[in-house]
Amino acid sequence: MEVVMFQQGEYIVYSYHGVCFIDEIKESTIDKVTKLYYIMHPFNEKSKIMTPVDNDKVRMRPVMPVEKAEEVLGTVSCDNIFSITDRKKKDQLYTQILKDGNPMQLIKVITSILIDEQEKIAAGKKMSTTDKRFLDKAERLLYPELSLALGTEVETIRERVTSLFQEVV
């Protein structure tokens, strides 16, 4: 018998997809193997994800508690950034962080990119398409989880991060 870690009707964080809502848990047979599956959809999306309950290759975890959410937001700082200048190494690091979905690292990616953007604007340049893509993905992974943890809207989280960022630059 498979152990069900999460329940139907619960929000969880599912690796690279971010916050997902578990619509149901049901038994299905795929490739002649019958298993118990989580059927879920990503936050504010219609697409469905089906993953075995016993899938140990994909990280699933509960949504962070309020205290952790406040701790994550408390790390927005000019000192809490990645100072890698090599584009290839930075891309590899950011890709791995997005894959891992660690909230403390995601806020660091967001802050690092926002700092870089400020420097580019000051130099009369624009944010790179790559950085824009990383920023969008990091925000899509982190902000819904923070909003659920803090009982507020995603836009409120976006505004709060922007406000915190403006206080430290």
N, CA and C atoms as an extended XYZ file, in Angstrom:
507
Properties=species:S:1:pos:R:3:atomname:S:1:resname:S:1:resid:I:1 pbc="F F F"
N         0.841       -1.198        0.000 N   MET     1
C         0.000        0.000        0.000 CA  MET     1
C         0.876        1.248        0.000 C   MET     1
N         0.593        2.151       -0.911 N   GLU     2
C         1.367        3.385       -1.016 CA  GLU     2
C         0.937        4.384        0.055 C   GLU     2
N         1.911        5.102        0.580 N   VAL     3
C         1.635        6.107        1.596 CA  VAL     3
C         1.306        7.426        0.904 C   VAL     3
N         0.165        7.989        1.215 N   VAL     4
C        -0.264        9.259        0.638 CA  VAL     4
C         0.209       10.373        1.564 C   VAL     4
N         1.118       11.213        1.058 N   MET     5
C         1.659       12.305        1.866 CA  MET     5
C         0.714       13.503        1.918 C   MET     5
N        -0.006       13.705        0.830 N   PHE     6
C        -0.871       14.876        0.717 CA  PHE     6
C        -2.300       14.425        0.463 C   PHE     6
N        -3.239       15.323        0.705 N   GLN     7
C        -4.651       14.988        0.586 CA  GLN     7
C        -5.316       15.766       -0.545 C   GLN     7
N        -6.400       15.204       -1.050 N   GLN     8
C        -7.215       15.897       -2.041 CA  GLN     8
C        -7.681       17.222       -1.446 C   GLN     8
N        -7.663       18.285       -2.275 N   GLY     9
C        -8.096       19.599       -1.817 CA  GLY     9
C        -6.990       20.412       -1.170 C   GLY     9
N        -5.780       19.896       -1.202 N   GLU    10
C        -4.641       20.554       -0.560 CA  GLU    10
C        -3.750       21.214       -1.613 C   GLU    10
N        -3.150       22.344       -1.244 N   TYR    11
C        -2.132       22.969       -2.080 CA  TYR    11
C        -0.779       22.407       -1.669 C   TYR    11
N         0.059       22.112       -2.668 N   ILE    12
C         1.422       21.662       -2.414 CA  ILE    12
C         2.356       22.404       -3.364 C   ILE    12
N         3.647       22.254       -3.162 N   VAL    13
C         4.633       22.791       -4.093 CA  VAL    13
C         5.235       21.594       -4.813 C   VAL    13
N         5.115       21.602       -6.130 N   TYR    14
C         5.544       20.482       -6.960 CA  TYR    14
C         6.686       20.937       -7.860 C   TYR    14
N         7.895       20.715       -7.422 N   SER    15
C         9.146       21.074       -8.098 CA  SER    15
C         9.009       22.230       -9.083 C   SER    15
N         9.291       21.992      -10.331 N   TYR    16
C         9.385       23.041      -11.347 CA  TYR    16
C         8.042       23.690      -11.699 C   TYR    16
N         6.942       23.115      -11.233 N   HIS    17
C         5.616       23.677      -11.529 CA  HIS    17
C         5.147       24.660      -10.467 C   HIS    17
N         5.776       24.638       -9.304 N   GLY    18
C         5.378       25.538       -8.229 CA  GLY    18
C         4.138       25.038       -7.512 C   GLY    18
N         3.321       25.964       -7.046 N   VAL    19
C         2.137       25.611       -6.265 CA  VAL    19
C         1.116       24.906       -7.155 C   VAL    19
N         0.638       23.769       -6.662 N   CYS    20
C        -0.397       23.006       -7.363 CA  CYS    20
C        -1.503       22.642       -6.379 C   CYS    20
N        -2.704       22.506       -6.909 N   PHE    21
C        -3.858       22.097       -6.120 CA  PHE    21
C        -4.158       20.644       -6.450 C   PHE    21
N        -4.255       19.795       -5.434 N   ILE    22
C        -4.552       18.375       -5.663 CA  ILE    22
C        -6.057       18.218       -5.850 C   ILE    22
N        -6.439       17.926       -7.093 N   ASP    23
C        -7.852       17.765       -7.431 CA  ASP    23
C        -8.389       16.417       -6.961 C   ASP    23
N        -7.561       15.398       -7.115 N   GLU    24
C        -7.979       14.071       -6.665 CA  GLU    24
C        -6.770       13.150       -6.542 C   GLU    24
N        -6.991       12.049       -5.862 N   ILE    25
C        -5.988       10.996       -5.746 CA  ILE    25
C        -6.700        9.738       -6.202 C   ILE    25
N        -6.182        9.135       -7.275 N   LYS    26
C        -6.886        7.960       -7.791 CA  LYS    26
C        -5.912        6.930       -8.341 C   LYS    26
N        -6.417        5.733       -8.434 N   GLU    27
C        -5.633        4.630       -8.963 CA  GLU    27
C        -5.766        4.621      -10.476 C   GLU    27
N        -4.638        4.457      -11.154 N   SER    28
C        -4.644        4.369      -12.616 CA  SER    28
C        -3.635        3.319      -13.043 C   SER    28
N        -3.912        2.734      -14.196 N   THR    29
C        -2.993        1.750      -14.760 CA  THR    29
C        -2.338        2.356      -15.982 C   THR    29
N        -1.025        2.458      -15.923 N   ILE    30
C        -0.243        2.989      -17.035 CA  ILE    30
C         0.858        1.984      -17.330 C   ILE    30
N         0.985        1.605      -18.602 N   ASP    31
C         1.964        0.587      -19.013 CA  ASP    31
C         1.831       -0.682      -18.166 C   ASP    31
N         0.613       -1.111      -17.958 N   LYS    32
C         0.272       -2.333      -17.226 CA  LYS    32
C         0.678       -2.317      -15.751 C   LYS    32
N         0.976       -1.122      -15.228 N   VAL    33
C         1.322       -0.982      -13.809 CA  VAL    33
C         0.259       -0.100      -13.147 C   VAL    33
N        -0.377       -0.640      -12.130 N   THR    34
C        -1.406        0.104      -11.415 CA  THR    34
C        -0.784        0.784      -10.199 C   THR    34
N        -0.997        2.086      -10.125 N   LYS    35
C        -0.456        2.883       -9.025 CA  LYS    35
C        -1.477        3.924       -8.605 C   LYS    35
N        -1.221        4.500       -7.447 N   LEU    36
C        -2.009        5.616       -6.949 CA  LEU    36
C        -1.369        6.904       -7.459 C   LEU    36
N        -2.188        7.828       -7.989 N   TYR    37
C        -1.673        9.067       -8.581 CA  TYR    37
C        -2.315       10.297       -7.953 C   TYR    37
N        -1.511       11.354       -7.864 N   TYR    38
C        -2.043       12.680       -7.563 CA  TYR    38
C        -2.450       13.283       -8.903 C   TYR    38
N        -3.651       13.798       -8.996 N   ILE    39
C        -4.100       14.548      -10.161 CA  ILE    39
C        -4.218       15.989       -9.670 C   ILE    39
N        -3.433       16.880      -10.254 N   MET    40
C        -3.397       18.256       -9.748 CA  MET    40
C        -3.277       19.248      -10.886 C   MET    40
N        -3.495       20.502      -10.550 N   HIS    41
C        -3.294       21.562      -11.541 CA  HIS    41
C        -2.471       22.681      -10.902 C   HIS    41
N        -1.566       23.270      -11.704 N   PRO    42
C        -0.766       24.390      -11.199 CA  PRO    42
C        -1.653       25.583      -10.847 C   PRO    42
N        -1.191       26.372       -9.896 N   PHE    43
C        -1.877       27.563       -9.406 CA  PHE    43
C        -2.314       28.450      -10.566 C   PHE    43
N        -3.602       28.800      -10.605 N   ASN    44
C        -4.183       29.677      -11.627 CA  ASN    44
C        -3.999       29.173      -13.053 C   ASN    44
N        -3.923       27.865      -13.226 N   GLU    45
C        -3.830       27.282      -14.568 CA  GLU    45
C        -4.863       26.178      -14.702 C   GLU    45
N        -5.184       25.851      -15.944 N   LYS    46
C        -6.163       24.810      -16.210 CA  LYS    46
C        -5.508       23.457      -16.498 C   LYS    46
N        -4.214       23.459      -16.844 N   SER    47
C        -3.538       22.213      -17.198 CA  SER    47
C        -3.545       21.238      -16.024 C   SER    47
N        -3.464       19.961      -16.336 N   LYS    48
C        -3.475       18.912      -15.314 CA  LYS    48
C        -2.120       18.215      -15.286 C   LYS    48
N        -1.718       17.830      -14.088 N   ILE    49
C        -0.493       17.068      -13.889 CA  ILE    49
C        -0.885       15.792      -13.162 C   ILE    49
N        -0.320       14.691      -13.609 N   MET    50
C        -0.583       13.404      -12.976 CA  MET    50
C         0.767       12.820      -12.588 C   MET    50
N         0.957       12.551      -11.317 N   THR    51
C         2.229       11.989      -10.862 CA  THR    51
C         1.962       10.915       -9.812 C   THR    51
N         2.740        9.837       -9.856 N   PRO    52
C         2.537        8.780       -8.860 CA  PRO    52
C         2.741        9.296       -7.435 C   PRO    52
N         1.936        8.811       -6.522 N   VAL    53
C         2.055        9.176       -5.116 CA  VAL    53
C         3.445        8.814       -4.597 C   VAL    53
N         3.986        7.703       -5.080 N   ASP    54
C         5.297        7.237       -4.606 CA  ASP    54
C         6.464        7.729       -5.468 C   ASP    54
N         6.251        8.783       -6.237 N   ASN    55
C         7.298        9.331       -7.103 CA  ASN    55
C         8.372       10.000       -6.248 C   ASN    55
N         9.553        9.393       -6.189 N   ASP    56
C        10.631        9.975       -5.390 CA  ASP    56
C        11.625       10.755       -6.249 C   ASP    56
N        11.350       10.855       -7.536 N   LYS    57
C        12.230       11.604       -8.441 CA  LYS    57
C        11.848       13.076       -8.522 C   LYS    57
N        10.625       13.383       -8.161 N   VAL    58
C        10.131       14.756       -8.230 CA  VAL    58
C         9.877       15.248       -6.811 C   VAL    58
N        10.321       16.448       -6.547 N   ARG    59
C        10.144       17.013       -5.206 CA  ARG    59
C         8.739       17.575       -5.030 C   ARG    59
N         8.083       17.113       -3.985 N   MET    60
C         6.792       17.652       -3.582 CA  MET    60
C         6.907       17.978       -2.100 C   MET    60
N         6.359       19.122       -1.721 N   ARG    61
C         6.418       19.521       -0.315 CA  ARG    61
C         5.201       20.376        0.016 C   ARG    61
N         4.918       20.510        1.317 N   PRO    62
C         3.806       21.386        1.713 CA  PRO    62
C         4.150       22.848        1.417 C   PRO    62
N         3.138       23.676        1.301 N   VAL    63
C         3.343       25.122        1.176 CA  VAL    63
C         3.986       25.595        2.479 C   VAL    63
N         4.936       26.508        2.363 N   MET    64
C         5.658       26.988        3.546 CA  MET    64
C         4.716       27.641        4.555 C   MET    64
N         5.078       27.572        5.839 N   PRO    65
C         4.269       28.252        6.857 CA  PRO    65
C         4.500       29.765        6.836 C   PRO    65
N         3.648       30.492        7.526 N   VAL    66
C         3.715       31.960        7.580 CA  VAL    66
C         5.102       32.437        7.997 C   VAL    66
N         5.668       31.814        9.025 N   GLU    67
C         6.973       32.242        9.550 CA  GLU    67
C         8.060       32.142        8.485 C   GLU    67
N         8.025       31.072        7.709 N   LYS    68
C         9.016       30.884        6.646 CA  LYS    68
C         8.813       31.931        5.557 C   LYS    68
N         7.563       32.230        5.223 N   ALA    69
C         7.269       33.240        4.200 CA  ALA    69
C         7.822       34.598        4.623 C   ALA    69
N         7.626       34.951        5.882 N   GLU    70
C         8.158       36.224        6.385 CA  GLU    70
C         9.684       36.213        6.372 C   GLU    70
N        10.270       35.062        6.694 N   GLU    71
C        11.732       34.932        6.665 CA  GLU    71
C        12.263       35.127        5.240 C   GLU    71
N        11.593       34.518        4.265 N   VAL    72
C        11.991       34.660        2.857 CA  VAL    72
C        11.938       36.131        2.459 C   VAL    72
N        10.843       36.801        2.762 N   LEU    73
C        10.703       38.217        2.405 CA  LEU    73
C        11.717       39.079        3.151 C   LEU    73
N        12.103       38.652        4.327 N   GLY    74
C        13.081       39.393        5.113 CA  GLY    74
C        14.491       39.340        4.563 C   GLY    74
N        14.716       38.479        3.571 N   THR    75
C        16.065       38.369        2.996 CA  THR    75
C        16.283       39.278        1.793 C   THR    75
N        15.261       40.038        1.394 N   VAL    76
C        15.430       40.959        0.265 CA  VAL    76
C        16.439       42.019        0.687 C   VAL    76
N        17.601       41.970        0.048 N   SER    77
C        18.706       42.844        0.440 CA  SER    77
C        19.724       42.927       -0.686 C   SER    77
N        20.424       44.039       -0.757 N   CYS    78
C        21.501       44.192       -1.743 CA  CYS    78
C        22.654       43.243       -1.443 C   CYS    78
N        22.738       42.782       -0.203 N   ASP    79
C        23.807       41.862        0.189 CA  ASP    79
C        23.461       40.415       -0.121 C   ASP    79
N        22.188       40.126       -0.316 N   ASN    80
C        21.748       38.756       -0.551 CA  ASN    80
C        21.530       38.524       -2.047 C   ASN    80
N        22.631       38.609       -2.795 N   ILE    81
C        22.554       38.434       -4.249 CA  ILE    81
C        23.661       37.500       -4.718 C   ILE    81
N        23.495       36.996       -5.931 N   PHE    82
C        24.547       36.213       -6.577 CA  PHE    82
C        25.429       37.190       -7.335 C   PHE    82
N        26.713       37.117       -7.117 N   SER    83
C        27.624       38.054       -7.793 CA  SER    83
C        28.458       37.346       -8.856 C   SER    83
N        27.803       36.504       -9.625 N   ILE    84
C        28.463       35.778      -10.710 CA  ILE    84
C        28.376       36.629      -11.969 C   ILE    84
N        29.507       36.869      -12.601 N   THR    85
C        29.503       37.676      -13.823 CA  THR    85
C        29.519       36.814      -15.078 C   THR    85
N        30.008       35.595      -14.980 N   ASP    86
C        30.048       34.689      -16.130 CA  ASP    86
C        28.619       34.270      -16.482 C   ASP    86
N        28.163       34.673      -17.671 N   ARG    87
C        26.775       34.449      -18.089 CA  ARG    87
C        26.399       32.971      -18.083 C   ARG    87
N        27.288       32.127      -18.591 N   LYS    88
C        26.986       30.699      -18.677 CA  LYS    88
C        26.825       30.092      -17.279 C   LYS    88
N        27.720       30.454      -16.361 N   LYS    89
C        27.641       29.933      -14.991 CA  LYS    89
C        26.390       30.452      -14.283 C   LYS    89
N        26.069       31.710      -14.532 N   LYS    90
C        24.867       32.299      -13.926 CA  LYS    90
C        23.612       31.589      -14.442 C   LYS    90
N        23.552       31.345      -15.748 N   ASP    91
C        22.403       30.646      -16.327 CA  ASP    91
C        22.259       29.244      -15.742 C   ASP    91
N        23.389       28.540      -15.591 N   GLN    92
C        23.353       27.191      -15.018 CA  GLN    92
C        22.854       27.227      -13.577 C   GLN    92
N        23.353       28.189      -12.808 N   LEU    93
C        22.936       28.324      -11.412 CA  LEU    93
C        21.446       28.634      -11.324 C   LEU    93
N        20.990       29.619      -12.081 N   TYR    94
C        19.580       29.999      -12.040 CA  TYR    94
C        18.683       28.841      -12.484 C   TYR    94
N        19.091       28.116      -13.512 N   THR    95
C        18.316       26.970      -13.995 CA  THR    95
C        18.178       25.924      -12.897 C   THR    95
N        19.270       25.645      -12.199 N   GLN    96
C        19.236       24.658      -11.114 CA  GLN    96
C        18.341       25.129       -9.967 C   GLN    96
N        18.419       26.398       -9.635 N   ILE    97
C        17.586       26.944       -8.555 CA  ILE    97
C        16.107       26.859       -8.923 C   ILE    97
N        15.773       27.180      -10.169 N   LEU    98
C        14.376       27.082      -10.610 CA  LEU    98
C        13.903       25.632      -10.536 C   LEU    98
N        14.785       24.711      -10.879 N   LYS    99
C        14.444       23.290      -10.833 CA  LYS    99
C        14.229       22.834       -9.389 C   LYS    99
N        15.099       23.291       -8.480 N   ASP   100
C        15.006       22.890       -7.071 CA  ASP   100
C        13.824       23.538       -6.356 C   ASP   100
N        13.534       24.803       -6.703 N   GLY   101
C        12.387       25.499       -6.115 CA  GLY   101
C        12.548       25.924       -4.666 C   GLY   101
N        13.781       26.052       -4.182 N   ASN   102
C        14.016       26.486       -2.803 CA  ASN   102
C        13.642       27.966       -2.671 C   ASN   102
N        12.678       28.299       -1.809 N   PRO   103
C        12.219       29.691       -1.702 CA  PRO   103
C        13.320       30.701       -1.376 C   PRO   103
N        14.253       30.336       -0.493 N   MET   104
C        15.331       31.267       -0.128 CA  MET   104
C        16.236       31.551       -1.329 C   MET   104
N        16.443       30.549       -2.161 N   GLN   105
C        17.258       30.737       -3.355 CA  GLN   105
C        16.481       31.478       -4.445 C   GLN   105
N        15.179       31.214       -4.541 N   LEU   106
C        14.355       31.909       -5.539 CA  LEU   106
C        14.318       33.412       -5.271 C   LEU   106
N        14.169       33.810       -4.003 N   ILE   107
C        14.137       35.251       -3.700 CA  ILE   107
C        15.501       35.866       -3.988 C   ILE   107
N        16.553       35.083       -3.822 N   LYS   108
C        17.903       35.570       -4.120 CA  LYS   108
C        18.073       35.783       -5.628 C   LYS   108
N        17.514       34.884       -6.440 N   VAL   109
C        17.535       35.055       -7.900 CA  VAL   109
C        16.777       36.327       -8.271 C   VAL   109
N        15.584       36.494       -7.703 N   ILE   110
C        14.764       37.673       -8.004 CA  ILE   110
C        15.511       38.949       -7.636 C   ILE   110
N        16.057       38.989       -6.433 N   THR   111
C        16.786       40.176       -5.979 CA  THR   111
C        18.012       40.440       -6.842 C   THR   111
N        18.751       39.385       -7.175 N   SER   112
C        19.952       39.536       -8.008 CA  SER   112
C        19.614       40.133       -9.370 C   SER   112
N        18.546       39.626       -9.979 N   ILE   113
C        18.153       40.122      -11.301 CA  ILE   113
C        17.660       41.565      -11.202 C   ILE   113
N        16.911       41.892      -10.156 N   LEU   114
C        16.438       43.272       -9.991 CA  LEU   114
C        17.606       44.236       -9.782 C   LEU   114
N        18.618       43.817       -9.034 N   ILE   115
C        19.820       44.649       -8.842 CA  ILE   115
C        20.524       44.848      -10.185 C   ILE   115
N        20.694       43.736      -10.938 N   ASP   116
C        21.319       43.828      -12.272 CA  ASP   116
C        20.539       44.779      -13.163 C   ASP   116
N        19.204       44.690      -13.092 N   GLU   117
C        18.356       45.550      -13.919 CA  GLU   117
C        18.576       47.019      -13.566 C   GLU   117
N        18.652       47.330      -12.284 N   GLN   118
C        18.904       48.714      -11.854 CA  GLN   118
C        20.222       49.231      -12.427 C   GLN   118
N        21.249       48.383      -12.375 N   GLU   119
C        22.563       48.769      -12.901 CA  GLU   119
C        22.504       48.982      -14.411 C   GLU   119
N        21.764       48.127      -15.107 N   LYS   120
C        21.642       48.265      -16.560 CA  LYS   120
C        20.873       49.531      -16.927 C   LYS   120
N        19.809       49.808      -16.201 N   ILE   121
C        19.025       51.024      -16.453 CA  ILE   121
C        19.904       52.254      -16.253 C   ILE   121
N        20.703       52.242      -15.193 N   ALA   122
C        21.613       53.366      -14.916 CA  ALA   122
C        22.632       53.546      -16.036 C   ALA   122
N        22.971       52.446      -16.714 N   ALA   123
C        23.933       52.501      -17.818 CA  ALA   123
C        23.238       52.697      -19.166 C   ALA   123
N        21.911       52.900      -19.138 N   GLY   124
C        21.162       53.120      -20.369 CA  GLY   124
C        20.876       51.853      -21.156 C   GLY   124
N        20.921       50.707      -20.488 N   LYS   125
C        20.671       49.419      -21.148 CA  LYS   125
C        19.367       48.816      -20.637 C   LYS   125
N        18.944       47.739      -21.320 N   LYS   126
C        17.735       47.022      -20.927 CA  LYS   126
C        18.102       45.673      -20.308 C   LYS   126
N        17.138       45.107      -19.577 N   MET   127
C        17.314       43.766      -19.032 CA  MET   127
C        17.391       42.775      -20.189 C   MET   127
N        18.270       41.790      -20.081 N   SER   128
C        18.391       40.783      -21.133 CA  SER   128
C        17.139       39.909      -21.158 C   SER   128
N        16.864       39.346      -22.308 N   THR   129
C        15.724       38.446      -22.464 CA  THR   129
C        15.875       37.245      -21.537 C   THR   129
N        17.097       36.755      -21.401 N   THR   130
C        17.362       35.609      -20.530 CA  THR   130
C        17.036       35.949      -19.081 C   THR   130
N        17.500       37.104      -18.610 N   ASP   131
C        17.198       37.513      -17.234 CA  ASP   131
C        15.706       37.714      -17.033 C   ASP   131
N        15.036       38.276      -18.013 N   LYS   132
C        13.587       38.481      -17.934 CA  LYS   132
C        12.879       37.133      -17.784 C   LYS   132
N        13.335       36.144      -18.548 N   ARG   133
C        12.748       34.804      -18.484 CA  ARG   133
C        12.976       34.175      -17.097 C   ARG   133
N        14.210       34.298      -16.575 N   PHE   134
C        14.509       33.763      -15.243 CA  PHE   134
C        13.690       34.473      -14.166 C   PHE   134
N        13.578       35.787      -14.269 N   LEU   135
C        12.813       36.565      -13.293 CA  LEU   135
C        11.344       36.151      -13.309 C   LEU   135
N        10.763       36.055      -14.501 N   ASP   136
C         9.355       35.662      -14.625 CA  ASP   136
C         9.108       34.287      -14.010 C   ASP   136
N         9.991       33.331      -14.308 N   LYS   137
C         9.819       31.968      -13.795 CA  LYS   137
C         9.988       31.938      -12.277 C   LYS   137
N        10.997       32.626      -11.754 N   ALA   138
C        11.218       32.655      -10.300 CA  ALA   138
C        10.008       33.266       -9.593 C   ALA   138
N         9.458       34.341      -10.158 N   GLU   139
C         8.269       34.970       -9.569 CA  GLU   139
C         7.064       34.035       -9.643 C   GLU   139
N         6.892       33.329      -10.773 N   ARG   140
C         5.766       32.397      -10.918 CA  ARG   140
C         5.875       31.221       -9.944 C   ARG   140
N         7.103       30.839       -9.605 N   LEU   141
C         7.285       29.752       -8.644 CA  LEU   141
C         7.097       30.224       -7.201 C   LEU   141
N         7.610       31.399       -6.880 N   LEU   142
C         7.648       31.849       -5.490 CA  LEU   142
C         6.417       32.631       -5.034 C   LEU   142
N         5.948       33.566       -5.827 N   TYR   143
C         4.885       34.468       -5.375 CA  TYR   143
C         3.573       33.760       -5.020 C   TYR   143
N         3.114       32.768       -5.796 N   PRO   144
C         1.888       32.072       -5.379 CA  PRO   144
C         2.041       31.370       -4.026 C   PRO   144
N         3.222       30.793       -3.787 N   GLU   145
C         3.430       30.129       -2.501 CA  GLU   145
C         3.426       31.140       -1.355 C   GLU   145
N         4.099       32.265       -1.551 N   LEU   146
C         4.088       33.310       -0.522 CA  LEU   146
C         2.668       33.821       -0.291 C   LEU   146
N         1.902       33.979       -1.371 N   SER   147
C         0.532       34.492       -1.221 CA  SER   147
C        -0.345       33.513       -0.445 C   SER   147
N        -0.190       32.218       -0.697 N   LEU   148
C        -0.963       31.226        0.059 CA  LEU   148
C        -0.534       31.203        1.522 C   LEU   148
N         0.767       31.229        1.754 N   ALA   149
C         1.289       31.186        3.127 CA  ALA   149
C         0.819       32.391        3.939 C   ALA   149
N         0.771       33.547        3.287 N   LEU   150
C         0.421       34.785        3.988 CA  LEU   150
C        -1.057       35.169        3.847 C   LEU   150
N        -1.815       34.357        3.111 N   GLY   151
C        -3.245       34.612        2.968 CA  GLY   151
C        -3.564       35.887        2.218 C   GLY   151
N        -2.823       36.152        1.157 N   THR   152
C        -3.031       37.373        0.385 CA  THR   152
C        -2.967       37.052       -1.107 C   THR   152
N        -3.106       38.069       -1.938 N   GLU   153
C        -3.076       37.898       -3.387 CA  GLU   153
C        -1.641       37.924       -3.917 C   GLU   153
N        -1.431       37.290       -5.053 N   VAL   154
C        -0.108       37.271       -5.689 CA  VAL   154
C         0.351       38.695       -5.985 C   VAL   154
N        -0.555       39.538       -6.448 N   GLU   155
C        -0.186       40.921       -6.775 CA  GLU   155
C         0.279       41.679       -5.531 C   GLU   155
N        -0.303       41.374       -4.395 N   THR   156
C         0.121       41.998       -3.136 CA  THR   156
C         1.552       41.582       -2.798 C   THR   156
N         1.877       40.328       -3.058 N   ILE   157
C         3.250       39.841       -2.830 CA  ILE   157
C         4.208       40.554       -3.772 C   ILE   157
N         3.824       40.669       -5.041 N   ARG   158
C         4.667       41.359       -6.030 CA  ARG   158
C         4.941       42.798       -5.576 C   ARG   158
N         3.898       43.472       -5.131 N   GLU   159
C         4.046       44.857       -4.650 CA  GLU   159
C         4.924       44.921       -3.407 C   GLU   159
N         4.759       43.944       -2.532 N   ARG   160
C         5.571       43.929       -1.301 CA  ARG   160
C         7.049       43.713       -1.620 C   ARG   160
N         7.349       42.786       -2.521 N   VAL   161
C         8.748       42.542       -2.908 CA  VAL   161
C         9.325       43.793       -3.561 C   VAL   161
N         8.554       44.422       -4.442 N   THR   162
C         9.008       45.657       -5.093 CA  THR   162
C         9.292       46.730       -4.051 C   THR   162
N         8.400       46.877       -3.091 N   SER   163
C         8.574       47.867       -2.030 CA  SER   163
C         9.806       47.559       -1.175 C   SER   163
N         9.974       46.294       -0.797 N   LEU   164
C        11.149       45.893       -0.013 CA  LEU   164
C        12.428       46.155       -0.796 C   LEU   164
N        12.382       45.853       -2.092 N   PHE   165
C        13.549       46.057       -2.946 CA  PHE   165
C        13.902       47.541       -3.025 C   PHE   165
N        12.884       48.380       -3.207 N   GLN   166
C        13.132       49.823       -3.312 CA  GLN   166
C        13.684       50.406       -2.013 C   GLN   166
N        13.352       49.784       -0.885 N   GLU   167
C        13.879       50.239        0.403 CA  GLU   167
C        15.371       49.958        0.547 C   GLU   167
N        15.851       48.897       -0.114 N   VAL   168
C        17.252       48.492        0.077 CA  VAL   168
C        18.202       49.016       -0.991 C   VAL   168
N        17.667       49.539       -2.107 N   VAL   169
C        18.577       50.077       -3.142 CA  VAL   169
C        18.750       51.570       -2.999 C   VAL   169
